[in-house]
């Protein structure tokens, strides 16, 4: 009898109830059983490489469809943002208003789904493999960390259940749930003979060879695409049923709190997502332009701090003196989509983020990039301790791994002039490690020139925008470091290491 727990690192859940337009501003809360089962199947196709669902998937779906789950809900507030998006019109002034409705649950809030279904060993094993790999629930903005727990580990929360009765303090909501295989077969046998050819838009009947609008079985119904539903005129997905749940009302007013938001305790890391308003995201900068891009983003953060002293972001104390020890913010460029574009930025400060820094991280909404007329949108995906970010969307982040053998992900630029007897390359690497409290290097190797060319290091911007801060030495290197003992990333050394240069990842075997 599985219990699923979903944690929302970004503090938001985005999903529109079936049958409602996105601009109605409604939120499907809690996530429907239909949505959760579809998310499990989608994870199997995208993360496990399914071509067809295995037999264990059929057993899993049948088991989950046989029982309606109950929920333990965190406190949620219904909210939305409004965006004026460009259209295909030739007039650049033409805009269309789009609502993005969501339930604000707070960073780290957890939603529990108790599914009292009896599953086979194969189905349980498959579920245990699928759940941790779920990347998001609802729209793609709803990033989640999912896990299975025992009954004793279920988090506290308000109960939402289909077995509840109407009483003061609850409200009904219709959620979609999957049919069992037997119910679907009986429904299909009754409904399918009534199927008649659907007229095309031009008024002519479509071909008799058109595929049936009725999926073959309950599992097939759960895997149909939206285009299939639109093509055949379905107003509710075949194989689904509406179930009445009772939940605590979804508040539209945030609880009254202090005028200054309380900062998250022990928060030393933030994950920022970058997005463009183009369909394919082609405006996103290349990772080779990480240095100037992160400098621009850093200036944007400092502008949100205002006149307050914020050493964790500025790198200077209240008197303006530079900090020692590299405990202030390091901006790590990430290409989580693997397309060579800078789509995320991890901001990590070993000294931790205070209230002013956290407000700045939450307040930054846009940044800019070279050659683009429109800004890049910035979204705070998560804020907390570094440990929670070592894997994102069930994938380990190489820049945050733990090892004793590291190699350059971005060019290493020496922080001082190279000399033959003092301040050699090896001396400077050892000094950089020591200044950060990291283990010394037992071995330092330079990557071959051909390897640097293959990795495109010559294409990286290696000089800061500020004219008074050029690199002391114009040379750059690719290094392989073997440390005396393992350490955890992010590991960045040398000139402009707080803005993406000198970044290391675990060496390839």
C-alpha angles and dihedrals in degrees: 000000000000127000116199122199121195120196120196110213091185093049093236138098117201120192135128119219115248112266096026129103116240090239091061085079095226125146126210099230121201102024108257121247087242091057093048094049090047089050090054092051093045089052090054092054096042102036105025097039098239118178090180126008110263122237090261089060090055090051090048094050093046091050094049092045091055094065133042112228127227124221139220106207131200117222108282134190121204110233140154144191126218122221129188102214127192118252133209089265118122088229107088089204092065110103136169123214116234126187120215106197122190144159111248108215102161129252113302095012114152131216118198126206114196109199110186093197124137107229133188120248090255092051092047091050092050091047090052088053096046103043099065089049096058106118102187141355119217113354120007091260089068097084111183141185107214131193143162118244140181122251091260091057097053110125121237118259148129114298122241115182143158089226094059120109128226110271138143114295098031134084131203122246128179114229129184118244129179121255121238117252092254094049091047093050091050092047093047093050089054098040104037098069089058090059111119129183110278116228117243121233091265090058096251122121115254122243119291088231091066111129116259115267088221114084114228097248144350093277092051089050090057092054102049117120126237090251090061091054092048093046093054097038099245114168091186124027113262111248093034131109132194115242126190114233128181117220137165109273115274103243121229094194123070116231113264110260141159118309089240111056113245111246122237111259116244093007110158101148137055130184116211123192121210121208137169128214092239121104096241098032091239091150091069109112122248117253088244087071092052096118099059092036094054091046090056091047091048091053089051090055092049090050089059091053092059116183095342120114107248109171094172090065102027098042090224134099125236091278093053095253115142115253122242128224098040092258094140127090121314114193111214117197113222133189100193092166089058094228097119091255126123100244102151137029123203113207112198129177118180089203090060132240119280126206095276093050092048092050090051092050090051094044099052107101105160144022134178139240135200117273096011124116094201128055127251114248116236121206126185101228097178143351123195143079121343093241091068092057099053089099123033123191088356091302124114114241107229093207090061099044128119121241143120096232115069135171134193119277091175129021118285111226115192112244092218138033112284116243133183098237106017129033091019117168090263092048092053094048091051091047091050091051092047093049089059095046092248127144117273120256115256089192135017121192130181117226114237119262091245089055091051090052091048090053091048095237090150089064095059120105102241104176126077119239094239108093091216093057107061119151112272090227123033092212125099133196144196110222140193113205126195107194125203090244136004122277134182127247156273088089115176124160139179135015115004090000089147089061104048106283122116092027117161134200131185111290118252115249 
